Amino acid sequence: MSDPFFILIVIAVLAVVVVLMMGLGGFAKGGKFNAQNSNKLMRWRIGLQFLAVVLIAIYVFTRS
């Protein structure tokens, strides 16, 4: 649990969750915020998901 790389993965996954919740909240509420930020939040989520998956893959391959 005290592995710094594992902590980095947890932070990356939490960042994905935060951006996802912001996007879902904006979508549910609608209005000006959603119109201005929905595409930007989607791009951030996809980038963060990619980073998280790459970090997880590196972790699995280096630990096995």
Residue frames relative to the residue before (quaternion, step in Angstrom):
aa qw qx qy qz dx dy dz
M 1.0000 0.0000 0.0000 0.0000 0.00 0.00 0.00
S 0.7011 0.4695 -0.2810 0.4572 3.58 1.07 -0.59
D 0.3861 0.7221 -0.4783 0.3173 3.57 1.27 0.25
P 0.4418 -0.7203 0.4619 0.2695 3.64 -0.62 1.05
F 0.6339 0.5322 -0.3400 0.4465 3.60 1.04 -0.69
F 0.6326 0.5190 -0.3238 0.4750 3.58 1.06 -0.76
I 0.6344 0.5199 -0.3232 0.4720 3.59 1.02 -0.79
L 0.6256 0.5315 -0.3298 0.4662 3.60 1.05 -0.75
I 0.6359 0.5188 -0.3204 0.4731 3.58 1.04 -0.78
V 0.6472 0.5123 -0.3207 0.4645 3.58 0.92 -0.86
I 0.6445 0.5114 -0.3213 0.4689 3.61 0.96 -0.80
A 0.6495 0.5152 -0.3167 0.4610 3.59 0.97 -0.83
V 0.6642 0.4923 -0.3049 0.4728 3.59 0.95 -0.85
L 0.6472 0.5072 -0.3179 0.4720 3.59 1.00 -0.78
A 0.6168 0.5352 -0.3448 0.4629 3.59 1.06 -0.68
V 0.6227 0.5253 -0.3333 0.4746 3.59 1.04 -0.77
V 0.6587 0.5110 -0.3096 0.4574 3.58 0.92 -0.90
V 0.6512 0.5184 -0.3208 0.4519 3.60 0.94 -0.85
V 0.6812 0.4707 -0.2950 0.4767 3.59 0.85 -0.92
L 0.6242 0.5355 -0.3353 0.4596 3.60 1.03 -0.75
M 0.6712 0.4910 -0.2979 0.4687 3.60 0.91 -0.89
M 0.6249 0.5233 -0.3403 0.4689 3.58 1.03 -0.72
G 0.6655 0.5032 -0.2955 0.4653 3.57 0.97 -0.85
L 0.6704 0.4858 -0.2997 0.4741 3.58 0.94 -0.85
G 0.6425 0.5206 -0.3194 0.4627 3.57 1.03 -0.77
G 0.6591 0.4963 -0.3019 0.4777 3.56 0.99 -0.81
F 0.6436 0.5190 -0.3155 0.4657 3.55 1.04 -0.78
A 0.6699 0.5000 -0.2985 0.4607 3.57 0.95 -0.87
K 0.6972 0.4584 -0.2682 0.4815 3.55 0.97 -0.84
G 0.2406 -0.7844 0.5295 0.2154 3.57 1.01 -0.81
G 0.5630 0.6533 -0.4086 0.2988 3.53 -1.16 -0.56
K 0.8215 -0.2888 0.2005 0.4489 3.49 -1.36 -0.37
F 0.6366 0.5381 -0.3406 0.4349 3.61 0.91 -0.86
N 0.6703 0.4963 -0.2995 0.4633 3.58 0.88 -0.93
A 0.6633 0.5145 -0.3135 0.4440 3.57 0.90 -0.89
Q 0.7281 0.4431 -0.2465 0.4613 3.58 0.97 -0.80
N 0.8277 0.3086 -0.1070 0.4564 3.58 0.96 -0.79
S 0.4586 0.7179 -0.4553 0.2588 3.62 1.14 -0.21
N 0.6909 0.4644 -0.2966 0.4680 3.62 0.83 -0.88
K 0.6347 0.5337 -0.3260 0.4539 3.57 1.02 -0.80
L 0.6688 0.4895 -0.2987 0.4732 3.58 0.95 -0.87
M 0.6301 0.5273 -0.3385 0.4587 3.59 1.03 -0.72
R 0.6521 0.5039 -0.3190 0.4680 3.59 0.97 -0.80
W 0.6348 0.5210 -0.3233 0.4701 3.58 1.00 -0.81
R 0.6572 0.5154 -0.3133 0.4519 3.58 0.93 -0.90
I 0.6643 0.4986 -0.3100 0.4626 3.58 0.89 -0.89
G 0.6565 0.5065 -0.3090 0.4658 3.59 0.95 -0.82
L 0.6784 0.4788 -0.2908 0.4753 3.57 0.94 -0.87
Q 0.6183 0.5270 -0.3450 0.4700 3.59 1.06 -0.68
F 0.6326 0.5258 -0.3290 0.4639 3.57 0.97 -0.83
L 0.6552 0.5112 -0.3024 0.4668 3.57 0.93 -0.93
A 0.6667 0.5042 -0.3035 0.4573 3.58 0.90 -0.91
V 0.6639 0.4956 -0.3100 0.4663 3.60 0.92 -0.85
V 0.6448 0.5104 -0.3247 0.4673 3.59 0.96 -0.81
L 0.6588 0.5027 -0.3113 0.4650 3.59 0.93 -0.86
I 0.6462 0.5101 -0.3174 0.4706 3.59 0.99 -0.81
A 0.6540 0.5083 -0.3164 0.4623 3.59 0.95 -0.85
I 0.6432 0.5038 -0.3253 0.4761 3.60 0.95 -0.82
Y 0.6404 0.5335 -0.3201 0.4503 3.58 0.96 -0.86
V 0.6802 0.4866 -0.2934 0.4631 3.58 0.87 -0.95
F 0.7069 0.4660 -0.2829 0.4507 3.61 0.85 -0.90
T 0.6916 0.4567 -0.3007 0.4718 3.60 1.03 -0.61
R 0.7008 0.4656 -0.2803 0.4621 3.61 1.11 -0.45
S 0.6868 0.4765 -0.2995 0.4599 3.60 1.19 -0.23
